[in-house]
Amino acid sequence: MTNVTASSQDLVLVAGATGGVGQLVTAKLLEKGLKVRILTRNASKARTMFNEQVEISVGDIRDISTLTPAIQNINYIICCTGTTAFPSDRWEFDPQPNLLEWGRILIDREYRHSKAKNYPEKVDAEGISNLVSVAPPQLKRYIFVSSVGVHRKNQPPFNILNAFGVLDAKEKGEQAIINSGLPYTIIRPGRLIDGPYTSYDLNTLLKAQTGGKQDVVVESGDNLAGDASRIDVAAACVESIFYPSTENKAFNLVNKGTRPPVINWETIFSQLQ
């Protein structure tokens, strides 16, 4: 264990920064005074969202050849990338399937993958592995937002969630990180609730509050189930880099019970020892 924690001199690379959790992660990093670099396919969107307070590296985790500029001089990676568990427009079909093709997409894995650019295997398995492959050896931590159920894929409701392989892909991503020898933290949230559901501006993100009003519960392994606030998941990603107790740990996170006035992350993470 390296037992290092983040400082204001550290540079954090956020992948998936314009997504729901990623927007909040980026805002929280900036609030704590850390330097942030965004890996994004849409520079103008990121520039507007974060008011030009972040470095922007245009790239795509699905294409390893685009990642070299993004990882220069970074100290942490927080990866919040993902796609939908079930076929949707977010899978980026090219060309858009007609009604008959949709039927084949639903039943034929190879056909589905030949038509889509952004399906779970491509993002959560290959993409995560690509980012592992280019990570600098001095990396202090690789934080990955995975999912509850990766070790319960044969049990309901996770067998339904995994119908198109999203949990298979996330488990492959986890294994790529663990097997790399890099220091890591893997967070497995429950079903994500709370906004943002679309692009927010930085001021709005900094004021975000969870509507669930429930406590944060973590547990090593993959046993918990329930909802997880995107706001708390993002906070866990950021707070984990300040606590050595989270290094080389994989844990579930859900919201349950009465929420205290202040979330004490040191106490929460101490349960992972």
N, C-alpha and C positions, 0 to 999 in steps of 0.2 A: 504494500500500500504506500502511495506516495505522500499522503497526508498533507497535500498542498491545498490552499484555498485561493479563491479569486481575489484580484486586486484591481484598482482603477487603471493599472497599466496593461491589463490583459485585453486581448482582442477576441471577441466571441463571434463565431460564424453561425448564423441562423439560417437553416434550410427550411423552406416552407413558411417564410416570414409573412407572407400575405394571406395565409390561411387563418382560420379561427384561433387556434392555439398560438400559432406563430406570431400573429399580430400582438397578442398580449405578452408573449415572451419578450419580444423586441422592446415594447414599451417599458416593461419592468426592468430590463437590462439598462436601458437609458436612464430610468429613474434612479438606479443604483450607481450611476456614474461610470459604467463600463463602456468600453469602445465596442461598437457593433458593426459587423459586416453582413450584408444581406446577400444570399445566393438566390437569384430570382430569374425568371424568364421574362419578366415585365418590369424594366427599370423605371419607366415613367409612373407606373402604378405605385411602386415602392417609394419613389421620390416624393410623390404627393402624400402618401399615407404617413410617412415618417418625417415630413417637413425638412428633408435633406439633412437629417441629423445622423444618418448612418452611411457607411461606405456601401457601395453597390457593386456587386460582381455579377455580371450576366452569365448564367450557366444553367445547366440542367443535370440533376443527379442521374438521369437515365443515360446521359452521354458523358462518359468519363473524360473524353478529350476536352470538355469545356470546364473542367474543375480545377485545373492547375492554378489559375490566377486567384481563385477564391480561397485557397488554403495557405497562401503565403503569409507567414508570420502569425498565424492564428494560435491561440492557446486553448480554446474550447470549441467544441461543436455541439450545438443543440439542434437536433433534427426533428422537425414537426411535420414532415411531409406525409402525404397520404392521398388516397382516392376513395371513392365509394365502394362499399362491400359488394354491391350488386351492379350489374351493367347499367350504365347511364351515360348521358352526354359527356360527363366528366372523364369517361374512359377514352375520349377523343377518337372516335371511330372515323376512319378515312377510307372511302367516302362514307357519309351517313347511311346506315343500313335501311333498307325498305322493310316492310312488314314481314315478308317471307324470310329475309336475312336475319331479322330479330329472332325468329323462331329457331333458326339454326345456331345463332349466337348463344342462346340459352341452353342448348343441349350439347354443343360440340366445342370442347375446350380449345382444340387446336385452331379451329376456324375463328373462334372468338379472339384468340390471341393474335391471329394473323391480321385481323381487322382493327384492333385497338392499339393505341400508343401509350395509354395511361392506366392500364389495369393493375391490380395489386401486385402480381409477380414482378412486373416491370418497375414499380415504384418502391414497394416495401422489401423486396428481396434484392433485385439487381441494383436498384438505386442506392440502397443503404450499403451494399457491398462495394459499390463504386466509391462512395465517400470514405469508407474504411480504407480502401486501397490507396487513396491519395493522402490520407491524414498524416501530418508530420509526426515523426517519432517523439518529439517533445510535447505532444498533446497532453494537456492536464486532465481532460475528461471528454468523453463522447457521451452525450445525453440523447437518448432515443425515446420518443413517445410511441409505445407499442399498444397493446390492448389486453384487457382481461380475457381469459379464455384460451390463450395460446397453448396451454397444456391440458385443456378440457374440450378439445375439438370434437370429441365423440359424444359429449353430453349436451342436452338441450339447456339453454337456447343457442349454445355456441355452435352446434352442428348446423343449425340453420344459418347463422351469421357467416359460417365458413363455406357455404354452398358454392361460392365461386372463388374460394381459396385465399380470402383475405388473411385469415389467421395462419394458414400455412406460410404465406409470404412474410408476415411479420415475425414468425418464429425463425425463418431463414435469416431475416435481417438481424434479429437478436443474436443468433449463433455466429454470424459473420463478425459482429462486434466483439463478442466474448472470446472467440477463437483468435482474434487479432493480437491479443496481449495488451491492447490499449486500456487505460483506466476508463471505466464506463459507469453509467447509471442508466438503468432501463426502467421506465415508468409505464405501468400497465393500467391506464384509467378504465373505469367503467363507461357506460353509455354517456357520451358527452352531452351536457346540457349547458344552458346560458350562452349568451352571445359572446363575441360578435359572430353574426351569421353572414356578414358582408364586410366591405371595406370601411373601416372607421378612420377618423383622423386621430393623431397622437393624443391630443387633449382628452378626447372621449375615452380612449383606451386607458389612460392613466386614472380615470375616475370610475372605471368599471367595478361593479359590485355584483356578487353572486346573488341571484334571486332565490336560490334554494335554501339559504340560511341554515345549512347543516354543517356539522363538524367535518373535518378532514380525517379520514381513517386510512392508514396504510398497513400493509402486511406483506412480509416477505413471501415469495412464491406466487402462486396463482390460485387463490382460494376465495377471494372476495367477489361479490357481484353487486350491481346497483348502478346508480347514476354518478357521474363525476362532473363537476363544474369546470368548464374550460378555464375559468379564471384561476381556480385552485390548481389545476394541472399545470398551467403556465407558471404560476408561482412556485410550484414544486420543482419544475425544470430549473428555474433561476436560483432558488434558494439552495438546491442540492450542490451547486458548485462552491458554496461557502462552508459545507459540512463534510469532513472526511468520512463520517459515518455512512454516507451514501455511496462511497466509492466501491466499485465492483459489486453492486447490489442490483437486483431486479425485484421490483415490488409492485403490488396492486395499489390503486388509490381510488377510493370512492367517497361520497359524502353521505354520512349517516349521523344521527343523534343531534343534540342541541349544539348550535355553534357558539363558541365562547366569544367574548368581545374582541379578543386578539388571537390569531392563529400563531401558535408557538412552534415554529418549524424545528427548532433544536430538540424540543420534547418529542415531536412527532417522529423525527428521523432517528432519535435514540432507540426507538423500538426495533430498528433494523439491525442492531448490534448482534 
